[in-house]
Amino acid sequence: MVTLQSLARQAAELDALYRDLGAKALDALRQSDPELARELDDMWDENAPRWLTEKPLGFGGRSALELLANDERDRVMRALLQLKCGIST
């Protein structure tokens, strides 16, 4: 039987995995694209890893990490600029 407690535990485990993946992705970006990593750090501070793995509406169901993996850096940079200027994506 599935319980709310077991589902909550699984959700917490998944959340921890996403945070870890985001942190690893940010570390990789610091090596491969320091400019983008600085923008993320400046914009999101400790939430930058989470932002990399979330799937905001403006990315068509994909995360910033997925876009970067598909060589869509410009789209990610545009989103950061829009957010910085207060324009909704």
MODELLER restraints for C-alpha pairs under 7 A, 6 or more apart:
rsr = mdl.restraints
at = mdl.atoms
rsr.add(forms.Gaussian(group=physical.xy_distance, feature=features.Distance(at['CA:18:A'], at['CA:53:A']), mean=6.62, stdev=0.5))
rsr.add(forms.Gaussian(group=physical.xy_distance, feature=features.Distance(at['CA:19:A'], at['CA:49:A']), mean=6.28, stdev=0.5))
rsr.add(forms.Gaussian(group=physical.xy_distance, feature=features.Distance(at['CA:19:A'], at['CA:50:A']), mean=5.83, stdev=0.5))
rsr.add(forms.Gaussian(group=physical.xy_distance, feature=features.Distance(at['CA:22:A'], at['CA:49:A']), mean=3.96, stdev=0.5))
rsr.add(forms.Gaussian(group=physical.xy_distance, feature=features.Distance(at['CA:22:A'], at['CA:50:A']), mean=5.70, stdev=0.5))
rsr.add(forms.Gaussian(group=physical.xy_distance, feature=features.Distance(at['CA:22:A'], at['CA:52:A']), mean=5.84, stdev=0.5))
rsr.add(forms.Gaussian(group=physical.xy_distance, feature=features.Distance(at['CA:22:A'], at['CA:53:A']), mean=5.84, stdev=0.5))
rsr.add(forms.Gaussian(group=physical.xy_distance, feature=features.Distance(at['CA:23:A'], at['CA:49:A']), mean=4.88, stdev=0.5))
rsr.add(forms.Gaussian(group=physical.xy_distance, feature=features.Distance(at['CA:26:A'], at['CA:37:A']), mean=6.51, stdev=0.5))
rsr.add(forms.Gaussian(group=physical.xy_distance, feature=features.Distance(at['CA:26:A'], at['CA:49:A']), mean=6.06, stdev=0.5))
rsr.add(forms.Gaussian(group=physical.xy_distance, feature=features.Distance(at['CA:29:A'], at['CA:37:A']), mean=5.65, stdev=0.5))
rsr.add(forms.Gaussian(group=physical.xy_distance, feature=features.Distance(at['CA:30:A'], at['CA:37:A']), mean=5.31, stdev=0.5))
rsr.add(forms.Gaussian(group=physical.xy_distance, feature=features.Distance(at['CA:40:A'], at['CA:48:A']), mean=5.62, stdev=0.5))
rsr.add(forms.Gaussian(group=physical.xy_distance, feature=features.Distance(at['CA:41:A'], at['CA:48:A']), mean=5.99, stdev=0.5))
rsr.add(forms.Gaussian(group=physical.xy_distance, feature=features.Distance(at['CA:52:A'], at['CA:63:A']), mean=6.24, stdev=0.5))
rsr.add(forms.Gaussian(group=physical.xy_distance, feature=features.Distance(at['CA:52:A'], at['CA:64:A']), mean=4.93, stdev=0.5))
rsr.add(forms.Gaussian(group=physical.xy_distance, feature=features.Distance(at['CA:52:A'], at['CA:65:A']), mean=5.15, stdev=0.5))
rsr.add(forms.Gaussian(group=physical.xy_distance, feature=features.Distance(at['CA:53:A'], at['CA:63:A']), mean=5.31, stdev=0.5))
rsr.add(forms.Gaussian(group=physical.xy_distance, feature=features.Distance(at['CA:53:A'], at['CA:64:A']), mean=6.44, stdev=0.5))
rsr.add(forms.Gaussian(group=physical.xy_distance, feature=features.Distance(at['CA:53:A'], at['CA:65:A']), mean=5.93, stdev=0.5))
rsr.add(forms.Gaussian(group=physical.xy_distance, feature=features.Distance(at['CA:54:A'], at['CA:63:A']), mean=5.30, stdev=0.5))
rsr.add(forms.Gaussian(group=physical.xy_distance, feature=features.Distance(at['CA:55:A'], at['CA:61:A']), mean=5.61, stdev=0.5))
rsr.add(forms.Gaussian(group=physical.xy_distance, feature=features.Distance(at['CA:55:A'], at['CA:62:A']), mean=5.11, stdev=0.5))
rsr.add(forms.Gaussian(group=physical.xy_distance, feature=features.Distance(at['CA:55:A'], at['CA:63:A']), mean=4.32, stdev=0.5))
rsr.add(forms.Gaussian(group=physical.xy_distance, feature=features.Distance(at['CA:56:A'], at['CA:63:A']), mean=6.90, stdev=0.5))
rsr.add(forms.Gaussian(group=physical.xy_distance, feature=features.Distance(at['CA:58:A'], at['CA:89:A']), mean=5.00, stdev=0.5))
rsr.add(forms.Gaussian(group=physical.xy_distance, feature=features.Distance(at['CA:64:A'], at['CA:76:A']), mean=6.18, stdev=0.5))
rsr.add(forms.Gaussian(group=physical.xy_distance, feature=features.Distance(at['CA:67:A'], at['CA:73:A']), mean=6.82, stdev=0.5))
rsr.add(forms.Gaussian(group=physical.xy_distance, feature=features.Distance(at['CA:79:A'], at['CA:89:A']), mean=6.35, stdev=0.5))
rsr.add(forms.Gaussian(group=physical.xy_distance, feature=features.Distance(at['CA:82:A'], at['CA:88:A']), mean=6.67, stdev=0.5))
rsr.add(forms.Gaussian(group=physical.xy_distance, feature=features.Distance(at['CA:82:A'], at['CA:89:A']), mean=6.78, stdev=0.5))
